[in-house]
Amino acid sequence: ASGCSATLFVYPASDAAQHASLPVEFFNYARPAVTSVYPRKGSEQGGSVVSLTVEDYQGTARQPSRYMANLFNFFTAPALKVEVQCEGEALQERGASLTDTGNSMFEITFTAPPC
């Protein structure tokens, strides 16, 4: 995680001299990384089920928020969409599923469009 420090000042609009200040630290995590794509090739007619394996930054006990894990709520996995652009064509939106496979690893699955 990387970050920066800042000081937050809060004061009434009528008198900035009467303020309270609080040091804060902002941070962000490394983005998730795609570690594998299967299959690497598919039919031009589309229909291949494509699986992406994604590794997420693990975070710490103090800063546990992560990109992928935050997509889930208590009851369900999210409805995801991926966009695929075949050479010389417009983007095509596809529905996708997300599975938490444990240990900060996730699988995104979608059906390839015709290209």
C-alpha positions, -999 to 999 in steps of 0.1 A, spaced: 0 0 0 12 35 -7 -2 67 7 3 103 18 -4 123 49 -25 154 52 -41 176 78 -78 181 79 -90 215 91 -127 220 102 -139 255 110 -171 276 109 -175 295 76 -177 328 96 -143 324 114 -115 302 99 -93 312 129 -114 290 151 -106 256 137 -100 220 148 -73 200 130 -68 163 126 -39 145 109 -51 119 84 -34 93 62 -47 83 28 -36 51 12 -44 29 -18 -37 -7 -25 -21 -22 -55 -47 -31 -82 -56 -67 -86 -35 -86 -112 -48 -111 -138 -25 -142 -133 -40 -165 -159 -66 -166 -188 -81 -199 -200 -85 -207 -228 -61 -185 -246 -78 -191 -279 -114 -198 -289 -139 -202 -317 -146 -172 -340 -183 -181 -335 -180 -173 -298 -195 -193 -270 -162 -203 -253 -163 -200 -215 -134 -178 -205 -119 -179 -170 -96 -152 -156 -77 -159 -124 -72 -127 -104 -49 -121 -74 -59 -93 -51 -37 -74 -27 -41 -89 8 -41 -58 30 -34 -58 67 -54 -60 99 -53 -21 101 -62 -16 64 -82 -47 54 -101 -32 24 -93 -48 -9 -107 -42 -44 -121 -77 -52 -133 -87 -17 -153 -54 -14 -174 -64 -44 -191 -91 -23 -219 -83 2 -229 -106 31 -253 -127 10 -243 -128 -26 -216 -124 -52 -219 -93 -74 -233 -91 -109 -203 -83 -130 -199 -72 -166 -168 -75 -188 -163 -57 -221 -146 -75 -250 -134 -57 -281 -127 -78 -312 -104 -64 -338 -121 -37 -358 -154 -40 -338 -171 -21 -311 -170 -31 -274 -193 -60 -265 -206 -62 -230 -209 -96 -214 -223 -108 -181 -197 -124 -158 -196 -143 -126 -171 -137 -98 -160 -165 -74 -138 -160 -43 -115 -190 -44 -98 -181 -12 -63 -168 -2 -70 -135 -21 -76 -153 -54 -107 -148 -75 -121 -163 -107 -140 -142 -132 -160 -163 -158 -178 -151 -189 -189 -164 -223 -169 -150 -253 -188 -132 -280 -184 -140 -317 -154 -122 -333 
